[in-house]
């Protein structure tokens, strides 16, 4: 089969498995570094492969805006364009349209908005998004969905969730049409549906049930979380979706990438994660460590000879001191941003590898409890003086 998912071991809701794609297997649970504009900011694909990244994420909205999905298609597709030969997932742009709230208008047909690049008026429909994602050529493509703020009231969340279901049916029909007229294709693509519903358990259950009734999908995504709601609410919704979604396919939690959230997500049956946080935070001096976060710009690290994280084997930790990395930041040297971005991505990729090993070894419950205790034992990082 072009796409397949096998589960090797479980620990409660947590699973260790393998998601097979046309560009290779992905061992799960896994963190997918985000290459919004066909690049994981400041990092070379060879570095990502060396640190253990298996699957990357690109964004259909941004790549449609610049350089254009047609251009990427003509240049051989997203894999060739960005020099990455492993699996790729493209987000449909639903969240990006949500984040441009002052510039867009949602209707049943689609979303009208002004481009953040040139201000031009544009219109995206579920069908157009599927055409864009076909041009990009990712292995996994996401449906076009309607995203609302995390704490949206039930009526608003219901409207968005039910519209997302109707748009999913249109996405599925358009993929079928493209499959019929676009043969032979370089490789198959898997369409993932997205469970919406805000922080309302019944809406989440209804959406998961409707999605499962529509088709036997190659994977399922949980969207509309980590968009302003309290963490306990996010975890509660993951408990709901774990119980409601089919177990034979991978589950993808969209846009969630803080270490504690990854561990809590694996505890609740999530297999795939993505987030811009590791590179965004790295560019601003914030660092993930096994004992919590730190801010490398603080004066306390001026003469610190220790690595960022003594337990980490990334190039930044293996070769450089906190003192040197702080020097790079206060001197505004680009190498500092690169090294911290590399460390943070390595940290999350390694964290999910450790989770896989713990599930397979039958020690996940003890491992996750101990890991979260250690991580939360460090106070939140103070601002740099």
GUZAZA-813295 format. One record per residue: z negated, x, y negated of N, C-alpha, C, CB in turn. Coordinates in steps of 0.02 Angstrom, whole numbers, plus 32768, in hexadecimal, padded with zeros to 4 digits. Glycine has a CB too. Example, Ala and Ser with C-alpha at 12.3 -4.5 7.8 and 13.67 -1.06 7.14 Angstrom:
// residues 2
7E7A8294811C7E7A826780E17E7A829480A57E3C823580E0;7E9E828280707E9B82AC80357E7682857FFE7EE282C0801E;
This chain:
// residues 385
8000802A803C8000800080008000802C7FC17FC37FD18000;802380157F8D8025803B7F4F7FE1803C7F2F8058801D7F1F;7FBF80037F2D7F7B7FFE7F137F4D7FE67F4C7F777FCE7ED5;7F1480077F527EE47FF37F857E9F800A7F6E7EF680107FCB;7E6C7FEA7F8A7E277FFD7F7A7DFF7FFB7FBA7E087FCF7F43;7DDF80327FCA7DB5803580057D6E80487FEF7DD080688039;7D3D8029800E7CF680367FFF7CD9805E80387CCF7FF37FF3;7CC1809980277CA680C7805A7C5C80BB80687CB1810E8045;7C3680A880347BEE80A0803C7BD5807380047BC980E5803A;7B9D805280107B7E80277FDE7B3380367FDA7B8A7FDD7FEE;7B1780247FA17ACE80287F977ABC7FED7F6B7AB8806D7F77;7AAA7FB47F897AA37F777F627AE77F647F487A707F807F28;7AEC7F597F077B2D7F487EE97B587F857EDD7B227F237EA8;7B3B7FC17EDB7B607FFE7ECE7B8F800D7F087B3180397EC1;7BCA80287EF77BFB80397F2B7C18807E7F1D7C3480047F2D;7C2B80A17F537C5380DE7F4E7C9380CF7F747C2D811D7F6B;7CCC80DA7F537D0B80C97F727D4480F37F5A7D1A80817F67;7D8180DE7F6A7DBE81007F567DF080CB7F407DDA812C7F8F;7E0980D27F027E3C80A67EE77E7E80CD7EEA7E2C808F7E9D;7EAD80B57F137EEC80D77F1D7F2080BB7EEC7F0580CE7F65;7F4380E87EC97F7680D67E987FB680FE7EA57F5D80E27E4F;7FEE80EC7E85802C81127E8F8026815B7E7A806480F17E68;7FF8816C7E4E7FF081B17E387FB381D27E557FED81B47DED;7F9B81B87E8D7F6581D97EB07F2681AF7EB57F5582197E8E;7EF681C67EDD7EB881A17EE87E8581AF7EB17E9B81B37F2B;7E5A817F7EA67E2181857E787DE281767EA07E2881567E3A;7DB781A87EA77D77819C7EC77D4981787E967D5781DE7EE0;7D2981437EAD7CFF811A7E827CB6811B7E9A7D1980D17E80;7C8781107E6B7C9081007E247CAB813C7DFE7C4F80E97E06;7CD0812D7DC87CF181627DA17CF2814F7D587D38816E7DBA;7CEE81837D2E7CF7817A7CE57D3C81917CD37CC181A27CBD;7D6081687CAC7DA381777C957DA1818F7C4C7DD2813A7C9D;7DB081CE7C3E7DB481E47BF87DEB81BD7BD47DC2822F7BF4;7DDF81B07B947E0C81867B6D7E3D81B17B457DE581587B3D;7E7D81A77B527EB281C77B2B7ED881927B047EE281EF7B59;7EB881767AD27ED3813D7AAD7F1B81487A987EA981307A6F;7F2A81817A7A7F6C81907A617F9081C37A8E7F6981AB7A19;7F8881BA7ACF7FA681E77B017F87822C7AFE7FF281EC7AF5;7F4982317AE77F24826F7AE97EDA82607AE77F38829D7AAE;7EB482817B137E6B827F7B0D7E5A82B17AD77E4782907B53;7E41829A7AA07E4082C17A617E2683087A6C7E16829E7A2E;7E5083387A5B7E4283807A5A7E4383A07A9F7E00838C7A3B;7E4E83797AD57E4A83947B187E8E83957B3B7E18836C7B42;7E9D83CC7B5C7EDC83D47B817ED683B37BC57EEE84207B88;7F0D83957BDE7F0A83767C217EF383A67C587F4D835B7C33;7F0483E67C527EEE84167C867EA2841E7C847F1084597C7C;7E84841A7C487E3B841D7C437E1B83E07C637E2584247BFA;7E3A83A67C577E1F83697C737E22836A7CBF7E46832C7C58;7E5983827CDA7E5F83877D237E2B83B87D3E7EA6839D7D36;7E2083F07D1B7DF184227D337DAA84087D347DF684607D08;7D9883DD7D057D5383C47D037D4883887D327D4183B07CBC;7D7E83727D537D76833E7D857D8E82F97D717D31833A7D97;7DAD82F27D367DC782B07D237DFF829C7D537DE282B27CDA;7DFE825D7D677E2F82457D987E6282167D7A7E0B82237DD1;7E4D81ED7D497E7781B87D2D7E6981B57CE27E6981737D4F;7E9E81AF7CBB7E9881AB7C727EAB81667C597EC381E27C50;7E9781577C1C7EA781177BFC7ECF81237BBD7E6780F07BEC;7F0480FB7BB47F2A80FA7B757F2780B47B587F7381117B80;7F3A80AD7B197F35806C7AF97F7980527AE57F0780707ABC;7F8A80187B007FCD7FFC7AF47FD87FEB7AAA7FD67FBD7B1E;7FA47FD07A897FAC7FBE7A437FBD7FFB7A197F6C7F9D7A29;7F9580307A1F7F9F806B79F57FE1808E7A067F65809C79FE;7FF380937A46803180B47A58806E808B7A45803180C37AA2;806780497A44809C801E7A2B80A7802A79E0808B7FD47A38;8070803479BC8076804179748094808679668031803B7953;807F80B6798D809580FB7981808A812479C0806E811A7945;80BE814279DD8102814B79C58132811279D8811E818B79DF;811980E079FD814280A97A14814A80AB7A5F818780AA79F2;813E80727A7F814280707AC98189807A7AE28128802D7AE2;81BC80667ABA820180717ACE821280BB7AD08231804E7A9E;81F980E17A9F820481297A9E81E4814A7ADB81E981487A5D;81A681367AEA818481537B2481A981437B64813B81397B28;81C281067B6A81EB80F47BA5822881217BAA820180AA7BA1;824B812B7B72828881527B72827A819C7B8282AC814D7B2F;823E81B37B75822B81F87B83820C82017BC881FC82127B4E;820F81CD7BF181F981D47C3681B881B37C4681F3821A7C46;819A818D7C17815C816A7C24811F81927C0E8156815A7C6C;80E781717C0E80AA818D7BF2809281CB7C19807381597BF1;809981CB7C5B808382057C8180A782447C6A808F81F97CCC;80E982407C67810F827B7C528103828B7C08815A82707C5E;80FE82587BDF80F682627B9780B782897B8880F4821E7B73;807F827A7BAA8040829B7B9A802F82D47BCC800882697B9A;805B82E17BFB805083197C288016830F7C58804583557C01;800C82D27C707FD782C27CA07FF782A17CDD7FA082937C80;7FED82BF7D18800E82A67D537FE0827A7D7F802882DE7D7C;7FA3826C7D677F7682417D8C7F7C81F97D767F2E82587D84;7F5381CD7D927F5581867D7F7F44817B7D357F25815E7DAA;7F6281477D197F5681337CD37F4C80E77CD27F9181487CA4;7F1E80D17CA97F1480897C9A7F22807F7C507ECB80727CAC;7F45804A7C3F7F4F803A7BF87F2A7FF97BE77F9980337BE7;7F017FFC7BB37EE17FC27B977F157F9B7B6F7EA37FD57B6A;7F117F597B717F457F2F7B537F437F2E7B077F3E7EEA7B6C;7F0B7F407AE87F057F3C7AA07EDD7F017A897F487F3A7A81;7EC37ED87AB77E9B7E9F7AA27E5F7EB37A787E837E797ADF;7E3D7EE87A8B7E037EFE7A647E197F187A207DDD7F347A89;7E517F3C7A1D7E687F5779DD7E797F1E79AD7EA57F8579E7;7E987EE979C67EA67EAF799B7E657E9079847ED17E7B79C1;7E337E8C79B07DF17E73799D7DD27E9E79667DC27E7079DA;7DD97EDF796B7DBA7F0C793A7DDD7F0878F77DBB7F537953;7E1A7EEC78F47E3D7EE278B47E347E9B789B7E897EF278BD;7DF67E8378A17DE87E3B78957DFF7E2278517D9F7E2F789D;7DFD7E4C781E7E107E3577DB7E5C7E3177D37DF37E6277A6;7E817E4B78057EC97E4F77FD7EEF7E23782E7EDF7E957806;7ECD7DFD78587EF17DDA788D7EE27D90788F7EE07DF978CF;7F127D6B78AE7F0B7D2378B97F1C7D1479017F387CFB7888;7EEE7CF479257EF87CE4796B7F107C9C79727EB67CEF7994;7F447C9379997F5C7C5079AA7F677C4D79F57F9E7C3E7984;7F7B7C137A0E7F877C0F7A577FC27C3B7A6C7F957BC67A6A;7FF27C437A3F802C7C6C7A50801B7CB67A5580637C617A1C;7FEF7CCE7A297FDF7D147A277FB77D2679E9801E7D3E7A2A;7FC07D6479D27F997D7C79997FC87D9979657F657DB179B0;7FC37D8079287FE77D9C78EF7FB87DCB78CA80037D6578C0;7FD07E0578B87FA67E3778977FD17E65786D7F7C7E5F78CB;7FAE7E8C78447FCF7EC0781D7FC07F03783D7FB87EBF77D3;7FF47F2B78477FED7F6C78667FBF7F98783D80317F8D786D;7F917FBB785F7F657FEA783C7F8B802978297F297FFC7868;7FC9803278437FF0806E78348017806677F3801F807D786E;803E802E77EE8069802677B480627FE4779080B0802F77C9;80337FBA77A680277F7A778580597F44779580277F85773D;80897F5277C280BC7F2077D3809D7EE677F980F57F4077FB;80B97EAA77F180A17E70781480C07E6F785A80B37E2E77EE;80957E67788D80AC7E6978D2808D7E3078F9809A7EAD78F3;80AB7E22793480937DEB795D80937E0279A580BE7DAC7954;805A7DFE79C680547E107A0C80477DD17A35801C7E437A17;806B7DCA7A6B80617D947A9B80507DB37ADE80A07D667AA0;80367D8D7B0D802B7DA97B50806A7DC67B6E800F7D737B7E;80A27DA57B6480E17DBE7B7F80F57E007B6081187D8A7B75;80EE7E057B1E81017E437AFC80D57E7D7B1280FD7E3A7AAF;80947E6F7B1B80677EA47B31807A7EBD7B76801F7E8B7B30;808E7E907BA380A37EA67BE580E27ED17BE180B07E697C13;810F7EC07BB3814B7EE87BAA813A7F2D7B90817C7EC57B7A;810A7F307B6280F47F717B4780D57F9B7B7E80C17F677B0E;80A97F7C7BA780887FA37BDC80B97FB77C13804F7F7A7BF9;80ED7F8F7C1E81217FA37C4D81467FE17C3281537F697C5A;81557FE17BF28177801B7BD4814C805A7BDA8186800D7B8A;810B80537BD080DF808D7BD380DA80A87C1A8099807B7BB9;80DA807C7C4C80DE80927C91809D80A77CB1810D80C97C95;8064808F7C98802480A07CB7801F80817CFC7FE980877C8B;7FF3809C7D257FE780817D677FC5803D7D637FBD80B17D92;7F9080387D3B7F6B7FFA7D337F767FE17CEC7F1F80047D41;7F887FA27CE67F927F837CA47F627F497C9D7FDC7F6C7C9B;7F4B7F3E7C607F1A7F0A7C537F3B7ECD7C337EE27F247C26;7F217E937C457F397E567C257F297E577BDA7F1A7E187C47;7F4D7E2F7BB47F3D7E257B6D7F067DF07B6B7F7C7E0F7B43;7ECE7E017B4A7E957DD37B497E7D7DC87B027E5C7DEE7B75;7E547D957AFA7E377D837AB97DEE7D997ABA7E3E7D367AAB;7DDE7DCB7A927D9B7DE87A8F7D767DCC7A537D9D7E357A8C;7D367DBB7A5C7D0B7DA37A257CCC7DCE7A237CF97D577A2E;7CA77DCE79EB7C6A7DF579E77C397DE57A1F7C487DEA79A4;7C117E177A317BE47E117A6A7BB37DD87A667BBF7E4F7A73;7B9D7DC77A2A7B6B7D927A227B8A7D507A0A7B357DA879F2;7BCB7D487A177BED7D0A7A027BCC7CCE7A247C387D0D7A13;7BC87C9779FF7BAA7C5B7A1B7BD67C407A527BA07C2679E4;7BB97C147A7B7BDA7BFE7AB87C1E7BDE7AAC7BAE7BCD7ADD;7C247BB67A777C647B947A6B7C9B7BC67A5A7C5D7B627A32;7C8B7BFA7A347CBC7C2D7A227CCF7C567A607CA17C5C79EA;7C9C7C697A877CA87C907AC47CD17C687AF67C667CA67AE4;7CC47C277AFC7CEB7BFE7B2A7D347BFA7B157CCD7BB77B2F;7D407BEF7AD57D857BEB7ABC7DAB7C2B7ACD7D857BDF7A70;7D8B7C667AC27DAC7CA57ACF7DB67CB17B197D847CDF7AB0;7D837C9E7B417D897CA97B897DBF7C7D7BA87D457C9B7BAB;7DC17C3E7B947DF47C117BB07E3A7C247B997DE47BC97B9D;7E3F7C3B7B5A7E817C537B437E967C917B6A7E7F7C637AF6;7E667CBE7B787E767CFA7B9F7E907CE77BE47E387D277BA5;7E747CB27C027E8D7C9B7C437ED47C817C3F7E5F7C657C5F;7EE27C5B7C0A7F277C427C027F577C7C7BF57F2B7C0F7BC8;7F417CAC7BCD7F6B7CE77BC17F757D107C017F4C7D127B8A;7F427D127C2C7F497D367C6B7F817D187C957F077D347C92;7F857CD67C997FBA7CB77CBF7FFE7CCA7CA27FB27C6A7CBE;80037CCE7C6080427CE27C4180527D2B7C4F803F7CD57BF5;801D7D567C4D80287D9D7C5E80427DA47CA57FE67DC47C56;80247D807CD380387D847D1980817D6E7D22800A7D597D46;80937D387D0080D87D207D0581097D527CE880DF7CDC7CE2;80F67D717CB181247DA27C92812B7DE07CBD810A7DB57C4C;80F57DF77CDD80FA7E307D0A81297E1F7D4480B47E447D25;81237DE37D5F81507DCE7D9581997DCE7D7D813C7D897DAF;81A47DB67D4081E97DB57D2582037DFC7D1D81EB7D907CE2;81D97E297D0281EE7E6E7CF881FC7E907D3B81B97E957CD2;81D37E807D6D81DE7E9D7DB082227E897DCB81A67E887DE0;82377E4B7DBC82767E317DD782B27E507DB582787DE67DD0;82AC7E617D7582E67E7A7D5082E57EC67D4682EB7E587D0D;82AD7EE67D5582A37F2C7D45829E7F567D8582647F367D1A;82CD7F4C7DB282CD7F727DF1830C7F9E7DF482C97F427E2F;83067FDB7E1082C77FF87E29829C80127DF082D580307E5B;825B80127DFB822B802D7DCA821280707DE281F07FFC7DBE;81FB809B7DB381E080DC7DC881A580D47DF881CA81047D8C;817A80A27DEC814180957E17812580507E08810A80CC7E0E;80FD80367E3580DF7FF57E2B80A77FF97DF780C37FDA7E6E;80987FBF7DDA80607FB97DAB80327F827DC3807A7FAA7D63;7FF17F8C7DB97FBE7F5A7DCC7FA37F397D8D7F857F7B7DF5;7FA97EF77D8A7F8E7ED07D527F457EBD7D617FB97E917D44;7F187ED17D357ED17EBF7D3C7EC27E857D0C7EA37EFC7D2D;7EA17E507D247E887E1B7CF77E467E327CD87E7F7DD97D1E;7E327E0F7CA37DF47E217C7F7DC77DE47C7B7E047E3B7C38;7D897DEC7C937D577DB77C8F7D377DB97C4A7D217DBF7CC7;7D3F7D847C237D1E7D7D7BE37CE77D487BE87D527D697BAB;7CC77D387BB07C927D067BB17C557D187B897C7E7CF87BF7;7C5A7D507B637C217D637B397BE37D707B617C137D2E7B06;7BAA7D5B7B477B6A7D657B6A7B527D237B897B357D817B3A;7B827CF97B9B7B727CB77BB77B837CB77C017B9A7C7F7B92;7B4F7CB57C2A7B577CBE7C737B877C8B7C917B137CB87C95;7B817C4C7C7D7BAC7C197C9B7BF57C257C8A7B967BD47C84;7C037C3C7C4D7C487C4B7C3B7C637C847C647C4D7C5B7BF0;7C3A7CB77C707C4F7CF07C997C5F7CD87CE07C197D277C9A;7C347CAF7CFB7C3F7C967D3F7C807C6D7D427C047C6B7D57;7C8A7C417D117CC67C187D107D057C437D0C7CC47BE77CD5;7D037C767CE17D3D7CA17CD97D4B7CC87D197D337CD27C9F;7D177CE47D387D217D0A7D767D3D7CDD7DAD7CDF7D297D8D;7D247CA07DB27D3C7C727DE57D867C5F7DD87D117C327DE6;7D977C507D9A7DDC7C3D7D897E0C7C777D977DE17C277D40;7DF77CB47D877E217CEE7D937E2C7CF87DDE7E027D2E7D74;7DF77CF47E057DFD7CFD7E4D7E287CC77E6C7DB77CFE7E6D;7E257C8A7E527E4D7C537E6D7E987C5B7E5C7E347C107E51;7EA67C7F7E267EEB7C867E0F7F147CB47E3D7EED7CA17DC8;7EF57CEA7E557F197D1B7E7F7EE77D4B7E9F7F4E7D427E55;7F017D707ED07EDA7DA67EED7EEE7DE67EC87EE77DAD7F3B;7EC77DF87E967ED97E2E7E687EC87E727E867EB57E257E25;7EED7EA77E727EDD7EEB7E8B7E9E7F087E6D7F177F197E7D;7E847EE97E397E467EFF7E1A7E327ECC7DE67E4E7F457DFA;7DF37ED17DCF7DD77EA17D9F7DB37EC77D687DA87E6E7DC2;7DBB7EB07D2B7D9A7ED17CF27D677EA17CD37DCD7EE77CBD;7D337EBE7CB87D007E997C927D067EB17C4A7CB77EA47CAF;7D197E847C1D7D237E967BD77CF27E737BA97D697E877BC2;7CF77E827B697CCE7E607B377C857E727B3A7CD67E177B3F;7C747EAD7B557C2F7EC57B547C2D7F077B2D7C137ECE7B9C;7BF17F1C7B1B7BE87F567AF07C0D7F4C7AAE7C017F967B13;7C0B7F0E7A947C2B7EFE7A547BF77EDD7A267C697ED07A5E;7BBA7EF67A297B867EDE79FB7B4C7EBA7A1B7BA47EB279CB;7B517EA97A5B7B1A7E867A7C7AE47EB87A927B337E5C7AB8;7AA57EA27A997A707ECF7AB27A807EE57AFA7A2C7EAB7AAF;7A6A7F217B0B7A777F3B7B4E7A5D7F0E7B857A597F807B55;7A207EF17B7F7A0A7EC57BB67A3A7E8B7BC279C57EAA7BA6;7A5A7E727B8D7A8B7E3D7B967AC87E567BBB7AA07E1F7B52;7ADE7E937BAA7B177EAF7BCE7B077EB77C187B2B7EF37BAF;7ACD7ED27C287ABB7EDB7C6E7AB57E977C927A787F017C74;7A9B7E657C707A967E237C8E7ADC7E077C9F7A717DF27C60;7B0D7E127C737B507DFA7C807B707E217CBA7B7C7E017C42;7B5E7E607CC27B787E867CFB7B5B7E6C7D3D7B687ED17CF3;7B1C7E577D3B7AFE7E387D767B257DF87D887AB47E277D6A;7B387DD27D567B5D7D947D627BA17DA37D807B657D6D7D20;7BC67DD27D627C097DE07D7A7C087E017DBF7C2F7E0C7D49;7BD47E297DCD7BCF7E467E0F7BCB7E107E457B917E747E14;7BA67DDC7E377B9F7DA67E677BDE7D7A7E6B7B637D7B7E56;7C047D777E347C3B7D487E2F7C7F7D647E437C407D2E7DE9;7C897DA67E3E7CCB7DC37E4B7CD47DD67E957CD67DFF7E1F;7D127DD37EAD7D1F7DEB7EF17D0A7E347EF97D6A7DE47F02;7CF47E467F347CD97E897F407D0B7EBA7F5E7C9D7E847F6D;7D467EA27F707D767ECD7F927DA27EF57F637DA17EA57FC0;7D9A7EEC7F217DC47F0E7EF07D987F327EBE7DF37EDB7ECD;7DB37F657E9C7D8B7F897E6A7D7A7F5E7E2E7DAF7FC77E54;7D407F6A7E117D2A7F497DD37D287F7E7D9B7CE57F267DDC;7D447F6C7D627D4B7F997D297D257F7C7CED7D967FA57D17;7CF37FA07CD47CCE7F8C7C997CED7FAD7C5D7C827F9D7CA0;7D097F867C307D327FA07BFA7D087FB87BBF7D637F6C7BE3;7D187FF57BA77CFC800D7B697CB3801E7B6A7D077FDC7B35;7C97802E7BA47C50803F7BAA7C4B80867BC37C2B800D7BDA;7C2780B27B9E7C2880F87BB17BEA81207BA17C6081187B91;7BB281007B8F7B7481267B887B5781327BCD7B4181017B5A;7B3A816D7BD97B25817E7C1D7AF8814A7C3F7B0081BF7C1C;7AC681317C1A7A9981017C397ABD80C17C4B7A5F80F17C0A;7AF180AE7C247B1680717C337B43807B7C717B41805D7BF7;7B5C80B77C7B7B8380C57CB77B5780BE7CF67BA2810B7CB4;7B1B80DB7CF47AEF80D67D2E7ADB808D7D3A7AB081027D23;7ACA806A7D057AB780237D0C7AF37FFA7D257A9D80077CCA;7B2F800C7D0F7B6B7FE97D257B787FF47D6F7BA77FFF7CFD;7B7280327D877B7B80407DCE7B4880187DF77B74808B7DDD;7B0A80147DDE7AD77FEC7E007AED7FA47E097A957FEF7DDA;7B1A7F8D7DDD7B2F7F477DDC7B777F3F7DF47B287F2A7D96;7B8F7F6D7E1C7BCF7F647E3E7C0D7F787E187BD67F1F7E50;7C067F9F7DE17C407FB57DBB7C5B7FF67DD97C2E7FBF7D70;7C9E7FFC7DDB7CBF80367DF97CE180647DC77CF1801F7E2B;7CFA80477D907D1F806E7D5E7D0480617D187D6A805D7D61;7D0380957CEF7CEA80917CAA7D1980B87C7D7CA180AD7CA5;7D1980A67C3D7D3B80CF7C0A7D1880C77BC87D8680BB7C04;7D1F80F77B9C7D0380F27B597D19812D7B2F7CB580ED7B5B;7D2081237AED7D2F815A7AC07CF081817AAD7D5281407A82;7CB681697AC07C7781867AA97C7281D17AB57C3E81647ACA;7C8281EC7AF07C7582347AFA7C9B82617ACA7C8782467B40;7CDA82517ABB7CFF827C7A8C7CED826C7A447D4A82747A97;7CE3822C7A347CCF821B79F07C8C823A79DE7CCC81CE79E7;7C5C82347A0B7C1A825279FF7C1E829E79FC7BE9823C7A34;7C4782BB7A287C4E83037A287C69831D79E67C7B83197A60;7C9882F979C87CB3830E79877C808309794F7CF082E47975;7C4A82E5795C7C1682DD79297BD58301793B7C078294791E;7BD7832C796F7B9E8355797F7B6C833779AE7B7C83687942;7B7982FC79CA7B4B82DB79F77B5C82EE7A3F7B4C828E79EE;7B2882FB7A667B3183187AA97B0982F17ADD7B1D83627AAA;7B2982E17B157B0682C57B4F7AE782FF7B767B35829A7B7B;7AA882F77B8B7A8A83277BB97A6483007BEE7A5A83587B94;7A4F83237C227A2C83027C5A79E882E87C457A2483337C93;79CF82FC7C0B798F82E37BF2799582BE7BB1795E831D7BEA;79D082A07BA679DB82797B697A0C82997B3A7999826E7B46;7A1582797B007A4682927ACF7A2582C37A9F7A6482587AA8;7A4F82F07A847A38831C7A4F7A6F83227A1A7A2383627A6A;7A5B833679DF7A89834179A77A8C838B79997A7483197967;7AC483AB79A97AC983F379A57AC4840C795D7B0B840A79C4;7ACC83E1792C7ACA83F778E67A83840178CC7AED83C578BB;7A5183EE78F37A0C83F578DC79F9843E78D579DB83D2790C;79D0844D78A279BC84927893799484B178CC799384957853;7974848878F5794B84A3792C797584CA795E7927846A794F;79B884C0795F79E284E4798E7A01852379717A1884B679A8;79EE853579347A0E856D79117A0B85AE793979EF857778CE;79D385BB795A79CB85F9798079BC85EC79C9799286237962;79D285B279E279C3859F7A2779F685BF7A5679C485527A2F;79E085EB7A847A0F860D7AB17A2185E47AEF79F1864E7AC7;7A0285AA7AF87A0D85827B347A51855F7B3279D5854F7B3D;7A6D854D7B6C7AAA85237B6D7A9A84DC7B587ACA85237BB3;7ACD84B67B497AC384707B387A99844C7B6C7B06844C7B2F;7AAC84567BAB7A8984377BE37A8684697C1C7AAC83F47BFA;7A4B84827C2E7A4584B47C637A62849D7CA679FE84C77C6C;7A68845C7CB17A8184427CF07ACD84397CF17A6084017D00;7AED84467CB87B3484397CB17B5D84787CBF7B44841E7C6B;7B97846F7CDF7BC384A87CEF7C0384A87CC67BD484A67D39;7C07847F7C927C44847E7C697C4C84C07C447C4384427C38;7C8884D17C2A7C9285107C067C6485187BCA7CDA85147BF0;7C5584E27BA77C2A84E87B6C7BE484FF7B817C2684A57B46;7BCB84E47BB87B8784F67BCE7B8785397BF37B6B84C07BFC;7BBC85487C187BBE85867C3F7BC785C47C137BF685827C71;7BE485BD7BD77BF785F87BB07BD485FE7B6D7C4085F77BA4;7BBB85C57B517BA485C87B0C7B5D85AD7B047BD385A27ADF;7B3B85C47AD17AF785AE7AC27AF785747A907ACD85E87AA6;7ABE85527A8D7AB7851F7A5A7ABD853D7A147A7384FB7A61;7AA485797A0B7AA8859A79CA7AF185A479B57A8385DE79CC;7B1A85BB79E47B6085C679D47B84858579C67B8385EB7A0D;7B76855279EE7B98851279E47B8384F279A27B8884E27A1D;7B4384FA798F7B2D84E1794D7B51850779167AE084E97945;7B588548791E7B7B857178ED7BC3855778E37B7D85BB7902;7BE48547791A7C28852D79147C2A84ED78EB7C4685217959;7BF984C178F67BF8848178D27BE9848A78897BC6845378F1;7BB684B178787BA584B878317BDB84E0780D7B6284DC7829;7C03850778327C3B852C78157C7B850478157C45856E7839;7C7784C778307CB1849A78357CEB84B8785B7CC8848677F0;7CDA84DC78917D0D84F878BC7D2284C578F17CF3853978DE;7D6384BD78FA7D7D848B79297D66849879707DC9848B7926;7D5984D679837D4484E579C77D0384C079D87D3B852F79CF;7CD784B779A97C99849479B67CA6844C79CC7C6D84947978;7CD2842979A97CE283E479BC7D0383E27A017D1083C47988;7D2F84127A0F7D5084147A507D1E841E7A897D84844A7A51;7CF1844F7A807CC2845F7AB57C9184267AC27C9C849F7AA4;7C7A84057A8E7C4B83CE7A997C6E83927AB77C2983BB7A57;7CAD83867AA37CD383507AC27CDD835E7B0C7D1783467A9F;7CEE839D7B1C7CF883B07B627CB883A77B897D0F83F97B66;7C8083BC7B6C7C3F83B57B8E7C30836B7B9C7C0783D47B65;7C3783417B6A7C2582FA7B727C5082D87BA77C2B82D57B30;7C9182E67BA77CBC82C97BDB7CA882E37C1F7D0682D87BCD;7C9D83247C247C8783427C637C4583227C7B7C7D838E7C5B;7C1883157C4C7BD882F87C5E7BE182B37C7F7BAB82F17C1F;7C0B82897C637C1482467C7E7C3B82477CC07C3782197C4C;7C6F82717CC37C9482777D027C6682907D3A7CD082A77CF9;7C3C82C27D2B7C0E82DE7D5D7BD882AB7D6F7BED831E7D42;7BC282847D3E7B8F82517D4C7BA9821F7D7F7B7C822D7D0B;7BE7820A7D797C0281DA7DA97C1081FB7DEC7C4381BC7D8D;7C20823C7DEC7C26825F7E2C7BE282627E507C4182A77E21;7BAD826F7E2A7B6A82707E487B57822B7E627B3782887E14;7B6A81F77E3E7B5C81B37E557B8081A57E977B70817F7E20;7BBF81BA7E9C7BE581B17EDA7BC181D37F147C2D81CC7ED3;7BAD82127F087B8C82377F3D7B4B82157F527B7E827F7F27;7B2681FB7F227AE681DA7F317AF1819B7F5A7AC081CA7EF1;7B2481747F497B3281377F707B44814B7FB77B6C810E7F50;7B6F817D7FBE7B84819180017B4B81AF802A7BBD81C37FFD;7B1B81D080077AE381EF802A7AAB81BE80387AC982288001;7AB08181801E7A7B815080287A3F815A7FFC7A668150806F;7A47817F7FC47A0F818F7F987A1881737F527A0681DA7F93;7A4881447F497A59812F7F067A1E810E7EE17A9380FE7F09;79F980E37F0179C280C17EE0799180F37EC2799D80927F10;797B81247EEA794C81567ED2796C81837E9D793281817F0C;79AB81967EA979CE81C17E7979D5819F7E357A1381D57E94;79EC81617E3579F8813E7DF579B781317DD07A1C80FC7E02;798281207DF4794181157DD4792781557DB4790E80FB7E06;792C818C7DD8791581CC7DBE794081E37D84791482027DF4;798281D97D8979AF81EF7D5479A181C97D1379F981E57D69;799981887D17798D81607CDC794981717CBD799081167CEC;7917817F7CE878D581927CCD78DA81D37CA678A2819A7D07;78FC82047CC0790382447C9D792B823B7C5D792682787CCA;796182167C60798C820F7C26796881EB7BED79CC81E97C39;794281B97BFE791E81937BCA78DE81B57BB3790D814E7BE4;78CA81EC7BD4788C820D7BC0789382347B807875823C7BF7;78D182447B6D78DD82687B2E78E582377AF5791B82967B34;78C482417ABD78CC82137A84791382167A69789A82247A4D;792881E17A48796A81DE7A2A7972821979F97975819B7A06;79AE823679F679B9827079CB79AF8261798179FE828C79D6;798B828D796079828285791879C1829B78F3794582AF78FF;79C9828278B77A038297789079FB82E0787C7A0B826A7851;7A34830178737A318347785E7A17834B78177A7683687863;79EE837F780779D4838677C37A0C83987792799C83BC77C1;
